[in-house]
Amino acid sequence: MTDFNRTVTISPAATNAEAEAFSALIARERAWRKLPEASGRRRHAKIAVSRWQSLNEGVREERAETACDTHIITIVLRRTNMWLSLTGKTVHDGSAMPGSLHVTLPSVAARCVFNGPFDALHLHVPNTLIEDCAQDLPQGSLRGLSKQDGFFRAPWIERFGQTLLLADELHGALGQRYIDSLGTAFVAKLLSEAGRATSGEGRGANELAKWRLKRAVDYIDDNLDGSVTLADVSAAAGLTRMHFAAQFKASTGLRPHEYLLRRRVEKAQQLLATRNASVVDVALSVGFESQSHFTTVFKRFVGKPPHAWRQSNDFNQSKLPN
């Protein structure tokens, strides 16, 4: 595979736009899991946050090692097809869904192959902060969420990620202290969930077999521009609608229809970022019957209407990994 590892520096001749990108609360990663040198960890900051994002197709391989004094918490923001290994052992191979989370412990070598677009936040959390948060909790480690059989999922994880993105947009008013407060509360919540994950509490319906899940998501992806019913997707997976719906949600954290809408919005983002088609043409090409419905759903998932997102994306894409 092509080696994408590289060191990026900002020259004195960097544009104002580049300088702004590195002054935001959420730093744009040029190398996977690496904070740009220009951003550093702000003075008095407890948690540093970076974003690893690209809408580009193709395969990309990355390697990184966590520092000895830091945990890295990954929050997935869009469905990502990826293979992840830690210290040579496969952790995940397949689709990582929005609202999924993984904790990488200190001094751990990680390798990841991304197959297509990706979007994730990385929280760089000092060990000392975790120790402080753990003092009053029975489970004093995040090791239970650094599991070897996949990502941890919960609806509140995605909401937290979206809250961080909003804070980044309003950083002039909210500031790093707001990020630190949110992050500290998030770490405390994770410590509580780590105990439940270790004990096996909260397990519900069985997840789909990987081959059934692959058939279902492949069917959805192949038919984004047309009518997709629950009966169609469950038949593709070889199950009845009743059994399929519960197991699909257990596997992805989403109901089948909600997953379909997300995939349509993600496909629309790619089209808006790479083509000159009108918003209504994009809406129709990804299966929405009207621009108004498309705009409503797009804003619910992305936080901005399509036109506003496209305008802001003109800057962001030029600064993201190729």
N, C-alpha and C positions, 0 to 999 in steps of 0.2 A: 504493500500500500504506500501511497504517497505520504511523505513525512510533512505534516503541517505545523510541527512545532517551530516556533520562531520567537525572537525577541523584538518587541516593538517599542520604539522610543518616540517622544514628541519633540520635534525640532523647534528651535526658537522661532522659526517661520510658520509655526502652526497657525491655522486660521482661527478666527474668533469662534466659529462654530465648533471646531475641535476642542478648544479650551472650555467651551460651555459644556460639552459632553462629559468632560472629565471633572467638572466642578459640581455636577449634579449629585444628589444623594446616592443614587444608584449608578455605579460606574459601569461603563460598557466594556465587556471583556474582549480583548484582542486574542488572548490565549486562554484556553479553557481553565476555569477556576482560578485564574490569576488576576489579582487587582492591578490595574495600571499603576505604574510608579508615580505618576502625577497625582493620583487620587490618594494613595496611601491610606492610612487609617487616621481620620481626622483627630485632632487633639481633643482629648476627653471623650472620644467616641467609644462606646462599648461594643458595638456591632458594626461591621462593614458589610455592605450589600452590593453585589455585582450582578449583571444580567448577561446571559449567554444566549444569543438569539440570531437566527437567520431564517429567511424564507426560501433559500436556495435549495434546489433539488441536488441529488448526488450523495456520494458517500464521503464521510470525513472521519478520520481517526485522530484521537487526542489522548495524551497522557499527562498526568499530574500527580503530585504527592502532597498530602496535607502536611502542614507544619506541625512540629512537635507540641506546640502550645495552642492549637486551634482545632475545633471541629468545623466541618463544612456541612451545612444543611441545604439540600437541594429541594426546591419547590418547582414542580413542573407546571407550566402555564398553558401549554398546548400539547395535543397528542404528539408524541415523539416515538418514532421507531428506532430503537437503539439496542446495542449490546454493551453491557457494563460489567467489568470485572474489578475486583479488589484483591490485591496481593495474589493475583493469578487465578482466583476463583470466580466463576461466573455468578453475578448477582442478579442480572436481569437480561432477558433476551426476548424482545418483542416490543409491544406498544406500552409506553408509559403514559398514563392518562392525566389530564388536568386535575390538579388537587392532589397529586401523588407527591410523596416526600421520601427522601432517603438521607440518612445521617452517615457521613464518613468520619471515622474516628481519627485522632491525631496520628501522624507518622505512617499513613497508609498509602501505598502506591495504587493509583487507579488508572484504568485504561477504558476508553469508551469509543465505540464506533457508531456514528450517527448516520442513519439511512434516510436522508431527506431533511425537511425543515425541523427546527428545534427552537424552543423558547423556555428558558428556566431562570429562576433567581437562585443565587448562591449567597447564603448567609455565612459570613466568616465570624465564628463565635469563639471568643477566648475561653480556654478551659476554666479560668478563674471565675468567669460569669456563670458558667454551668455549676461550678462548686457553690457559689453564693446562692443560686436559685434552689439548689438541692438540699440545703440545710434543714428545711422544714418539711421535706417530702420523704416518704418511705422508700421511693425508688430514686436513688441518687445518681443514676447514669443513663445516658442515651443509648447504651449498647443494645437495648432491646429493639430499637428502631434501626440499628445498623445490621439488619438481618441479611441472610444469604439467599433468601427466596423471593425477592422482589421489593417493591415499594410499599410504603404505608400510605393509606388513603383515608381522607375524611373531608366532608364538605367545608369545614371551617378552615382547612389548609388553603384552599383556593381563595376564600374570602380574605384571608390574611395577605396572600400574595397580591391581590388586587388593591388592598388598602395600602400596601407599600408602594405600588405604582402610582396611586393617587398622591401619596405623600411626596413622591419624587417630583410630580408635576407642580406641586404647590410648595416646593422646598423653601422658597423665599419666606413664606409665612409660617411654616411648621418647623423646619430645621432638623438638625441631627438629633436633638434631644427627643423629638417625637419618634423618630426611628428607633432610638435606643429604648424608649418606654414600650413601644409595640414589641420590639424584639425580645425584651426581657420577659414580658408577659407570655409571649409565644414559647420561649424556652421552658418556662415553668409549666405550661400546658403540655408540652412535649414530654417533659419528665414524668408527668402523671400518666400520659398515654403509654410511655415506655414500660411502665409497670404492668399495665393491662395487656400490652402486646406480649410481654414475657410470660404472663400467667395464662394467656389464651382467652381472656375475657372478651365478650362482645362479638364472638364469631356468629355469623348468621348463615344464610344460604350458601351452598357449595358454589364455587366458581366454575365457569365453563372450562372444559378441557381446552388446552391451547389450540388444538387443531380446529375445534368448533368456533372458538373466538376469532381465529384467523379467517375462517370462512365467512363469518358474520361481518367483520369489519371490511374485508375485501369486497363483499357484496355491496355494502353501503358506499364505499369509495368508488366503485365502478358505476354506481347509479345515482350520483349526487344530482345530476341534471334532470332526473325524472321522478316519477312517483315511487316512493318506497314505503311499504306497509310492514307492520309487525309480522304478518303472516309470511311475507316474502323473506324477511331476514331470518326468522326462526326456521323456515324451510331450508334456507341455505346452510344453516348450522345443523340441520337434521334433528330438530326438537319441536315439540308442540309449543304454541305461543305461551302458555302458562308457565311451563318449566323454563323456557328460554328467557323470558323477561326477568325473572328473579335471579337466574344465574348470570345473565349479562350484567345486571346492576352490581352483583357481588364481584364481578371481574373488573368492571370499569368504574364503579361508583356512580354511574349514570343510567337513567332509564334509556331504552333504545331510541325513543324519539328525541330526547335531549342530546344524545350522542350524535344523531343525524344532523340536528341543527348546528351543533358545534363544528362538525366536519364541513358543513356547507359554509359556515362563516370563515373557517380557516382557509378553505379553498378560495373564497372570495378575497381574503387578504392577499393571497399570492397573486391573484389576477389584478387587483387594484394596484399592487406595488410594481408589477412588471409589464402591464399593458395599458394602452391608452383608451380602452373601452369605457363607455359611460357607465355610471352607477347602475342604471336600469338594465343595461345589457349584462353586466356582471351578475346582478340579482337573478335574472332569468336563466343565465347559464349554469347557476348552481342550484336550481330547483325551486326558487321562490316564485310565487305567482304574481307578486306585485312589489314595486319599489318600497312602498310604505311598510309592508310586512318585513321586508329585508332590512330596512333601516331600523325598525324597532328591535328585531332580534340581534342585529349586529351591535347596536349600542348596548344592549343588555350584556353581551359577552365581552365586548372590547372596551366599553366605557365611553366611546365616541361614535358619532354617526359616520357612515362610510366616507363621505367627502372630507370631513375634518381629519379622519384617520389617515387618508391618502395624502393630504397636505403635510401632516407631521411626519409621515413615513418617508417622504422625499429626503428629509435630512437624516433620519435614523438609518435607513438602509445604506447610505454612503459611508457610514461609520461602523457597520457591523461586519462580522467575518464573512469572507467570500465562500 
